[in-house]
Amino acid sequence: GVKESHQMTIFRIIAAILHLGNLEIHAERDGDACSVSSEDEHLNNFCGLLGVEHSQMEHWLCHRK
């Protein structure tokens, strides 16, 4: 009973969440900071699926504010 366009949107969101779960976040300075590789394929897929800016997502995954 769900329209095909809505199904594709739901699948895109679920796929993005699954890619985000596979993202490798590296701890730095005894766990006080972290970094994400800009070449991480899961981050690239996540940003592509949701249409968000790669550099912004990379930044805000590692900052509290």
C-alpha positions in Angstrom: 0.0 0.0 0.0 3.0 2.3 0.0 3.7 4.3 -3.2 6.8 3.3 -5.1 8.4 6.7 -4.8 7.9 6.6 -1.0 9.4 3.1 -0.9 12.5 4.3 -2.7 12.9 7.1 -0.2 12.6 4.7 2.7 15.1 2.4 1.1 17.6 5.2 0.5 17.3 6.3 4.2 17.8 2.8 5.5 20.8 2.3 3.2 22.3 5.5 4.4 21.9 4.5 8.0 23.6 1.1 7.3 26.5 2.8 5.6 26.9 5.2 8.6 27.1 2.2 10.8 30.1 0.9 8.8 31.9 4.2 9.0 35.4 4.0 10.6 35.9 6.8 13.1 39.5 7.0 14.5 40.1 8.2 18.0 42.8 10.8 18.6 44.4 12.4 21.7 43.4 9.6 24.1 39.8 9.6 22.9 39.3 13.4 23.3 39.0 13.9 19.5 38.3 11.8 16.5 38.7 11.9 12.7 37.0 10.3 9.7 38.9 9.5 6.5 37.7 11.6 3.6 38.3 8.6 1.4 35.9 6.3 3.4 33.6 4.7 0.9 30.8 4.5 3.4 30.9 8.2 4.1 30.8 8.8 0.4 27.8 6.5 -0.1 26.0 8.1 3.0 26.4 11.6 1.6 25.4 10.5 -1.9 22.2 8.8 -0.7 21.0 11.6 1.5 22.4 14.5 -0.6 24.4 16.1 2.1 27.7 17.9 1.7 30.7 15.5 2.3 33.0 18.0 4.0 30.2 19.2 6.4 29.3 15.6 7.3 32.9 14.7 7.9 33.3 17.8 10.2 30.1 17.4 12.2 30.6 13.7 12.9 33.6 14.6 14.9 32.5 17.7 16.7 30.0 18.0 19.6 28.3 21.3 18.7 
